């Protein structure tokens, strides 16, 4: 066997040597913000049909918490339930520059590991921070190639991040973490076919990644023999999941460790739909605020990056008539139209009833796109509309970036307001929400996570 240090060994050596005191304040703030966002989203989803089916279909009872649900599950079950709950309404975080969800895979794995094995809140917060960093770094290795191969990076890259999150929480050594990452390469999965009809399998992906990462970490803790060359070997992770990418950029995993924290670029969503749609919704909200009437609009043409087309614009006829509220979250025309009428694209805008609203659909069908070769995606998410009125006049509006991202971040106060809205949407008492919020903000001080059990309601 080669004596050269591999990518997984180098990364594992770094994270195994960290303590919470080594994490810079901005990174800790992002990690706690993501925990607050995740917890509120689990409550928002608690009464949904898809969560009911996930909980009912899991056959492992135990001593771990699916936030907002009365049934105690085994650690893997809690990880998958909290992952699905976090991502279920497409209202969770994203990463600018290399788009992917981050917290929905990592945080459930770290919480389950800590609750099951009596680890401290500081251990969990360190695991969360390192897991978020792992997702952000690994997702830069082969940008867009995993999507192009038909896989969902949330579940594929997410398994690596969840492994790191659970493994750091459990205190794995560098050797154990290397084995865990080698195992994770064989547990990752998730295809994009949900795009065809808005199927619920997308919701499963972060939960599956979370429980897969937890399992990989537990087997890694036993030093179950796994390939240390999981990333650069001849049958490696990116060779399998990103076959069209000839030169994976492993320097994004190994360079600048401890000096640059990629997870500080995590963005939080003000709208409950596809991330890259947000700047376009902002343009439409401004258009409505200026007094423009939908019936006076002839057409709306949007400049769009080519990377947005296959998921958010095409097939255009289907995007003009989404089959469900969930599918509508990934329809650029529908999100823009509902944003125009409601001034928002939150949880209440994506019901199955709303997608049959003929007023919204009439405007939706007036919206189309042209490819803009100069579009900044994925480095920046911008919005543009060119509105031709029936009288021949033209109105053009642009949004230069995503609100909630690096250029206009949501504050802790903004995220707490979002959290409160999610608590109310999920039908939870406000006082219980405040207790959950306090748990998130003060997690580093908790001697263990046994307090999670009070949120089984």
C-alpha positions in Angstrom: 0.0 0.0 0.0 1.2 3.5 -0.8 2.7 5.4 2.1 1.5 8.7 0.6 -1.1 10.5 2.7 -4.5 10.4 1.1 -7.1 13.1 0.9 -9.3 11.4 3.6 -6.3 10.9 5.8 -5.2 14.6 5.6 -8.7 15.9 6.2 -9.3 13.4 9.1 -6.0 14.3 10.7 -7.1 18.0 10.8 -10.6 17.5 12.2 -9.6 14.9 14.7 -7.3 17.4 16.3 -9.8 20.2 16.8 -11.6 21.4 19.9 -14.5 23.9 20.1 -12.0 26.5 21.2 -10.3 26.2 17.8 -13.5 27.2 16.0 -13.6 31.0 15.1 -16.5 33.0 16.3 -18.1 33.6 12.9 -18.1 29.8 12.2 -19.7 29.1 15.6 -22.3 31.7 14.9 -23.2 30.1 11.5 -23.4 26.6 13.2 -25.8 27.9 15.8 -27.8 29.8 13.3 -28.2 26.6 11.2 -29.3 24.7 14.3 -31.9 27.3 15.0 -33.1 27.1 11.4 -33.1 23.3 11.4 -35.1 23.0 14.7 -37.8 25.4 13.5 -38.2 23.6 10.2 -38.6 20.3 11.9 -41.6 21.8 13.8 -43.0 23.3 10.6 -43.1 19.9 9.0 -44.3 17.9 12.0 -48.0 17.6 10.9 -47.3 16.9 7.3 -48.3 13.7 5.6 -44.8 12.9 4.4 -43.5 13.1 8.0 -46.3 10.9 9.3 -45.3 8.3 6.7 -41.6 8.5 7.5 -42.2 8.0 11.2 -44.7 5.2 10.7 -42.5 3.4 8.2 -39.4 3.3 10.6 -39.3 0.1 12.5 -36.7 1.0 15.2 -37.8 2.4 18.5 -35.2 3.7 20.9 -34.1 6.6 23.1 -33.6 9.4 20.5 -35.7 12.3 19.5 -37.4 13.2 16.3 -38.1 16.9 17.1 -41.8 17.5 17.4 -42.8 13.9 17.4 -43.9 11.9 20.5 -42.4 8.6 19.4 -38.8 7.9 20.6 -36.7 6.3 17.8 -33.3 4.6 17.6 -30.5 6.9 16.6 -30.7 6.2 12.9 -34.4 6.8 12.9 -34.0 10.1 14.7 -31.4 11.1 12.2 -33.5 10.3 9.2 -36.7 11.9 10.7 -34.9 15.1 11.6 -33.2 15.2 8.2 -36.5 14.8 6.3 -38.2 17.4 8.6 -35.4 19.9 8.0 -35.5 19.7 4.2 -39.2 18.8 3.7 -40.5 22.2 2.9 -37.3 23.3 0.9 -36.9 26.2 3.4 -33.5 25.1 4.7 -30.0 26.5 4.1 -27.9 26.5 1.0 -24.3 27.2 0.0 -23.3 30.0 -2.4 -20.7 29.2 -5.0 -21.3 25.5 -5.0 -25.0 25.0 -4.4 -26.0 22.3 -1.9 -28.0 22.0 1.3 -25.7 21.6 4.3 -27.3 21.4 7.7 -30.1 19.0 6.9 -27.7 16.1 6.6 -25.1 17.1 9.2 -27.1 18.4 12.2 -29.5 15.4 12.6 -26.5 13.0 12.5 -24.6 15.0 15.2 -27.6 15.4 17.4 -28.5 11.7 17.2 -24.9 10.6 18.0 -24.7 13.0 21.0 -28.1 12.0 22.4 -27.6 8.3 21.9 -24.0 8.1 23.3 -24.2 10.8 26.0 -21.9 13.3 24.4 -21.9 16.9 25.4 -23.5 19.9 23.7 -20.0 21.2 23.0 -19.1 17.9 21.3 -22.3 18.1 19.2 -21.6 21.8 18.2 -18.0 20.9 17.2 -19.4 18.0 15.2 -22.0 20.2 13.5 -19.4 22.8 12.6 -16.9 20.2 11.2 -19.7 18.4 9.3 -20.9 21.6 7.7 -17.3 22.4 6.7 -16.9 18.9 5.2 -20.1 19.3 3.0 -19.0 22.8 1.8 -15.5 21.6 1.0 -16.3 18.3 -0.7 -19.0 20.0 -2.8 -16.4 22.1 -4.4 -14.4 19.1 -5.7 -16.5 18.4 -8.9 -18.9 21.3 -9.2 -22.2 20.5 -11.1 -20.8 17.1 -12.2 -22.8 15.1 -9.7 -26.0 16.7 -10.8 -25.1 16.1 -14.5 -24.6 12.4 -13.7 -28.1 12.2 -12.4 -27.3 12.1 -8.7 -28.5 14.5 -5.9 -25.5 16.1 -4.2 -27.6 16.5 -1.0 -27.6 12.8 -0.4 -24.3 12.0 -2.0 -22.0 14.7 -0.6 -24.3 14.9 2.4 -23.3 11.4 3.5 -19.7 12.5 3.8 -20.7 15.6 5.8 -23.0 13.6 8.1 -20.1 11.1 8.7 -17.8 13.9 9.8 -20.5 15.5 11.9 -21.3 12.2 13.7 -17.7 11.2 13.9 -16.4 14.4 15.4 -19.3 14.4 17.9 -18.3 10.9 19.0 -14.6 11.8 19.2 -13.2 9.6 16.5 -9.5 9.5 16.0 -7.9 10.3 12.7 -7.6 6.6 11.8 -11.2 6.0 12.7 -12.4 9.0 10.7 -10.5 7.8 7.7 -12.2 4.4 7.9 -15.6 6.1 8.4 -15.2 8.2 5.3 -14.1 5.1 3.4 -17.3 3.4 4.5 -19.4 6.5 3.7 -18.3 6.3 0.0 -20.2 3.0 -0.2 -23.4 4.2 1.6 -24.0 7.4 -0.4 -27.0 7.4 -2.8 -29.8 9.4 -4.3 -31.0 10.1 -7.8 -32.8 13.1 -9.4 -35.8 11.4 -10.8 -38.0 13.2 -8.3 -37.8 16.2 -10.7 -40.2 14.5 -13.1 -43.4 14.8 -11.0 -42.4 16.4 -7.8 -42.0 13.1 -5.9 -41.3 13.0 -2.2 -38.0 11.1 -2.5 -36.1 14.4 -2.6 -37.3 14.9 1.0 -35.8 11.6 2.0 -32.3 12.3 0.7 -30.9 14.4 3.6 -32.4 12.1 6.2 -30.9 9.1 4.4 -27.5 10.8 4.3 -27.8 11.7 8.0 -28.4 8.1 9.1 -25.9 6.7 6.6 -23.3 9.1 8.0 -24.1 8.0 11.6 -23.7 4.4 10.6 -20.4 5.0 8.9 -19.1 6.9 11.9 -20.1 4.0 14.2 -18.4 1.4 12.0 -15.4 3.7 11.6 -15.2 3.9 15.4 -14.7 0.1 15.3 -12.0 0.6 12.7 -13.9 -1.5 10.2 -11.4 -1.8 7.3 -12.3 0.7 4.5 -10.4 2.3 1.6 -8.2 5.2 2.6 -8.1 6.0 -1.1 -11.9 6.5 -1.2 -11.4 9.8 -3.1 -8.4 9.3 -5.4 -8.4 5.6 -6.0 -9.3 4.0 -9.4 -12.8 3.1 -8.3 -13.3 6.2 -6.1 -16.2 8.3 -4.9 -16.0 11.0 -7.5 -15.2 8.6 -10.3 -18.5 6.9 -9.5 -20.7 10.0 -8.8 -19.1 12.6 -11.1 -17.8 10.5 -14.0 -17.6 13.5 -16.4 -15.2 15.5 -14.2 -11.7 14.5 -15.2 -9.7 16.4 -12.6 -11.4 16.5 -9.2 -10.3 19.5 -7.3 -9.1 17.9 -4.0 -7.2 21.0 -3.0 -10.6 22.4 -1.9 -10.6 19.6 0.8 -7.0 19.8 1.9 -5.8 23.4 1.5 -6.4 26.2 4.0 -7.8 23.9 6.7 -8.2 26.0 9.9 -7.5 29.3 8.1 -10.5 29.4 5.8 -13.9 28.1 6.9 -16.1 27.5 3.8 -19.1 26.9 6.0 -19.2 30.7 6.8 -20.6 31.1 3.3 -23.8 29.2 4.2 -26.9 31.2 3.2 -30.3 31.0 4.8 -33.5 31.2 2.8 -36.3 33.8 3.1 -38.5 31.8 0.7 -39.6 28.2 0.9 -38.6 27.2 -2.6 -35.6 26.6 -4.9 -32.7 28.8 -3.9 -31.9 30.2 -7.3 -35.5 31.4 -7.7 -35.3 33.8 -4.8 -33.8 36.9 -6.6 -36.5 36.5 -9.4 -39.2 36.5 -6.7 -37.8 39.7 -5.3 -38.1 41.3 -8.7 -41.7 40.3 -8.9 -42.5 41.5 -5.4 -41.1 44.9 -6.3 -43.0 44.9 -9.6 -46.3 44.4 -7.7 -45.4 47.0 -5.1 -45.0 49.5 -8.0 -48.7 49.1 -8.8 -48.4 46.9 -11.9 -51.5 44.8 -12.6 -51.2 41.2 -13.7 -53.9 41.6 -16.3 -51.9 44.4 -18.0 -48.9 42.2 -18.5 -48.3 40.6 -21.9 -45.1 38.7 -21.3 -42.2 38.4 -18.8 -38.8 37.2 -20.1 -36.1 36.4 -17.6 -32.3 36.2 -18.2 -31.2 32.9 -16.7 -28.0 31.0 -16.2 -27.8 27.8 -18.1 -27.3 25.8 -14.9 -30.8 26.7 -13.7 -32.7 25.5 -16.7 -33.0 21.7 -16.3 -34.3 21.9 -12.7 -36.3 25.2 -12.5 -37.4 26.1 -16.1 -37.8 22.9 -18.1 -40.0 21.3 -19.3 -41.5 24.8 -19.5 -45.1 23.5 -20.1 -44.8 21.5 -16.9 -43.4 24.4 -14.9 -46.3 26.5 -16.1 -48.8 23.9 -14.6 -47.1 22.2 -11.6 -48.9 19.1 -10.5 -48.6 19.7 -6.7 -47.6 22.3 -4.2 -44.3 20.5 -3.7 -43.5 20.5 -7.4 -44.4 24.2 -7.6 -41.4 24.9 -5.3 -39.1 24.1 -8.2 -41.1 26.0 -10.9 -39.5 29.3 -11.6 -42.7 30.7 -13.2 -45.0 29.6 -10.5 -42.8 30.9 -7.7 -42.5 34.3 -9.4 -46.2 34.5 -10.0 -47.3 33.6 -6.5 -44.7 36.0 -5.2 -46.2 38.8 -7.3 -49.7 38.3 -5.8 -48.7 37.5 -2.2 -45.5 39.4 -1.7 -44.1 36.2 -0.3 -43.2 32.6 -1.2 -43.4 31.0 2.2 -45.0 27.9 3.6 -48.6 29.0 2.8 -47.9 29.7 -0.9 -47.2 26.1 -1.8 -50.3 24.1 -1.0 -51.9 21.8 -3.5 -54.9 24.1 -3.6 -52.8 27.1 -4.5 -51.3 25.5 -7.5 -54.8 25.3 -9.0 -55.4 29.1 -8.5 -56.2 30.2 -12.0 -55.2 33.8 -11.3 -51.7 32.7 -10.4 -51.5 30.2 -13.3 -52.5 32.9 -15.8 -49.5 35.0 -14.8 -47.3 32.0 -14.5 -47.9 31.1 -18.2 -46.7 34.5 -19.3 -43.3 33.9 -17.9 -40.4 32.4 -19.9 -36.6 32.7 -20.1 -33.6 33.2 -22.3 -30.1 31.9 -21.6 -27.7 34.6 -20.4 -24.1 33.4 -21.1 -22.8 36.1 -18.8 -24.9 34.9 -15.8 -22.8 34.6 -12.6 -24.3 31.3 -11.5 -23.2 29.4 -9.4 -20.8 32.1 -7.9 -23.7 34.5 -7.4 -27.5 34.1 -7.6 -29.1 37.0 -9.5 -32.6 37.8 -10.8 -33.9 39.6 -13.8 -37.3 40.3 -15.4 -38.2 42.1 -18.6 -41.9 42.8 -18.5 -43.7 43.8 -21.7 -47.0 45.4 -21.0 -50.1 45.1 -23.3 -49.7 48.7 -24.2 -46.2 48.0 -25.6 -44.3 49.6 -22.7 -41.4 47.7 -21.1 -40.4 47.5 -17.5 -37.1 45.8 -16.5 -35.9 45.0 -13.0 -32.9 43.2 -11.5 -31.9 41.8 -8.2 -28.1 41.6 -7.9 -27.9 38.8 -5.3 -29.8 36.4 -3.1 -31.1 37.9 0.2 -29.9 35.7 2.9 -26.5 35.1 1.3 -23.1 36.7 1.8 -24.0 40.0 0.2 -27.2 40.5 2.3 -27.2 37.9 5.1 -30.1 37.3 7.4 -29.3 38.3 10.9 -29.8 36.2 14.0 -32.9 38.3 14.7 -34.2 37.5 11.1 -33.6 33.8 11.7 -35.4 33.9 15.1 -38.4 35.6 13.4 -38.4 32.8 10.8 -38.1 30.2 13.6 -41.2 31.7 15.3 -43.1 31.6 12.1 -42.2 27.9 11.7 -43.2 27.1 15.2 -46.6 28.7 14.6 -47.0 26.9 11.3 -46.3 23.6 12.9 -49.0 24.2 15.6 -46.6 24.1 18.5 -47.2 26.3 21.7 -45.1 29.4 21.6 -43.6 28.7 25.0 -42.3 25.3 23.8 -40.8 27.1 20.9 -38.9 29.4 23.2 -37.6 26.4 25.2 -36.3 24.9 21.9 -34.8 28.2 20.8 -32.9 28.4 24.2 -31.7 24.8 23.8 -30.2 25.7 20.4 -28.6 29.0 21.4 -27.0 27.5 24.6 -26.1 24.0 23.2 -22.4 24.5 23.9 -23.1 24.6 27.7 -25.2 21.4 27.8 -23.4 18.5 29.7 -25.4 16.1 27.4 -28.4 16.3 25.1 -30.9 14.5 27.4 -33.0 17.7 27.3 -34.0 16.8 23.7 -36.6 14.4 25.0 -38.8 17.3 26.2 -39.3 18.1 22.5 -41.1 14.8 21.8 -44.5 16.5 21.5 
